[in-house]
């Protein structure tokens, strides 16, 4: 496939310069490969080639239990593992009809928004580095360190946490987590404002981002773009508002659309604002967090209490069955999407009634958003390719799965 | 006569040694400073505060295998680094550290030579470096290197004109092409009447030395590292050395030509005597140089990079009119105040 495409853009007469960008190129955010047909500094055509990070997650999922698959979703969007976890769990719970307790729903907002912060902080760092503002990269990772520390406090893991389970949380977060979270929120706002100060009105930054990689709202919808790439074109679409999951229907937040022009700058502005909105959501969650259990008492998915395991035969059988064969999910299929940092992250799950999915398919936002790259860079300069790739915000782990 | 020869040899060695001896600490200083700005440590393992880091890097580079990629044009590939490094060292022969030192009944100029066309000499030598870059890009047989060298040659040729135009204003005011003479002429640093020219010169110097925000020829995130992507080992270190030597040269030039060298030390001569004045002047000159280098590093840490077309626009649509305006200002000043 890739070879055919490259031969097509090279043409019969072999005119023009074919430049191979990646998969080891420093600013293709991992192992993306783009083959460019150039006319001097200008791009005539671009062909993104993917597959260098393919790990067969979807196929592996067919032989793992629903809980085990959770660990694989971590490795999809590894910059914001919490969001991938959440997407998978919402899909499984919808299909299995599991009720999640109120407190866990609210906590999931915190975890989801922390994931969004972690993802967006990587995005702004790498995006700015691609355009040449190298200090922003280090400031962004300094702020991200704080997010990772929070995750560490929550579950011990920093990057691939899998802290949630079907039916809620494994256990109640310890008290220091809430304290640390509360004291970190102002720090996040301070750091976000710093990026704003460094970049938003910088002439060089404006020159590199305004009117670069423009896509209209209609075209964005036609291409199936989602997340910031869609909102940047002025379309107010956020699954957290449109089809709320977790407790997003109970918190207040805005859907930023940047300048609405659909260029790199618009996507940049709205992601900055999204980070502020994340902090706003977390503040509300801390304020309104209801008391109660964090795990459902639905015996299909809830792990029996440890004392019962040693005294009660049924509990032990249940426990054994749950961990060896997985909890059974009724026969059926579903598609559930959440608003991940990169856009609409959807899971299509088919169950044959056993403890393992018959088929799992991921609609990953990076994969769909990436297809707009050839359109966005056509006729532009080489330097614009890196700023456009940065603004689409791709993660190769999610594209190749 | 013998003494004269000795003095010339001594000064030549110094002129050669300055870039060689100052550049390694300079690289270390840049990395430490960037570290401070970016809230990280920077090199701090080799020697006190990591001061020998550059030395260790140099040893590492020298120990590397000398690689010439397949399909490269060997002769040009080998020639290119020299073509870049030699002119950047040659230019040092006319750079003044101060004016004259009267000691033991003789006059020693604090420069290797007082060439009467010093400014022209420097501008001429910097244009030779373009050939080195074009050759490096062409000979590497790599598309990234070729694109980098294309960008670089366009950039350096354009910005050299701006460099020249900014200097013409100074030459008009000073009435001389000799650098020590220009320093001597500055009762008030030329940066004050010719503030526009100083701005054009600083921008052009940044671009000429391929430093941020004009570092497109080696734009790491676009072209990986541009024209020297295929070079490794000591050949690469030549590119590195010449970049920093050029940077240092640009700092010396801007201090001498626009900031008046040791100004205002010369006004103290009646009070503290000639020897101390000269030493003070050299000290002031060096602090101006380091101030300018600091600005170089600071800009690198702060600003995003230009895009190719924007950089060209900036050169021809902003700097050129400003440079011409500066020339007009200089002419008017020469006919009125400086007459």
Interface residues (C-beta under 8 A of the other chain):
Chain A: X17 X19 X20 X25 X26 X27 X40 X41 X128 X129 X130 X131 X132 X133 X134 X135 X138 X139 X142 X198 X199 X202 X204 X205 X207 X208 X381 X382 X383 X384 X385 X386
Chain B: X37 X38 X39 X40 X143 X144 X147 X150 X151 X212 X213 X215 X216 X219 X220 X221 X222 X223 X224 X300 X301 X302 X303 X304 X305 X306 X307 X308 X309 X310
